Amino acid sequence: MAQRISVRVVPRSSRNELQVQPDGSYLARVTALPADGEANRAVIRLLAEHFGVAPSRIRIVSGATHRQKVFEIE
């Protein structure tokens, strides 16, 4: 069963980290630039590591070009 999560992305951060927010959403800080999908790929790698799944099992449902995104994890 797929799980959907809301993630706020902060590109060009000093480090890569994923934080769970009090409302159950996530804050992802990545060092990657927001150009050419680099930040999206970095967030997918962070989520894959956090949830223990392959990056190919995570996809962006909405917000691909925005800071607020919704991801689906299989």
C-alpha positions, 0 to 999 in steps of 0.5 A, a space after each residue: 500500500 502506498 503512503 503519501 507524505 508532504 515535504 517542504 524542501 530547502 535547497 542549497 542548504 549547508 547539509 542534507 537532512 530530513 526532519 519530521 515536523 510536529 504536524 507529521 510532515 517532513 522538512 528536507 534540507 539538501 545541498 543540491 541546487 533546485 535546477 534540473 531536478 537535482 534537489 528533487 533527486 536529493 530529496 528522493 535519496 534522503 526519503 529512500 534512506 529514511 524509509 528503507 526503500 529503493 529510490 525507484 519506489 518513491 515518486 513525486 505526486 505534486 509540486 515537482 517545481 515547488 518547495 512544498 511537495 507530495 511524495 508517494 512511497 510504495 
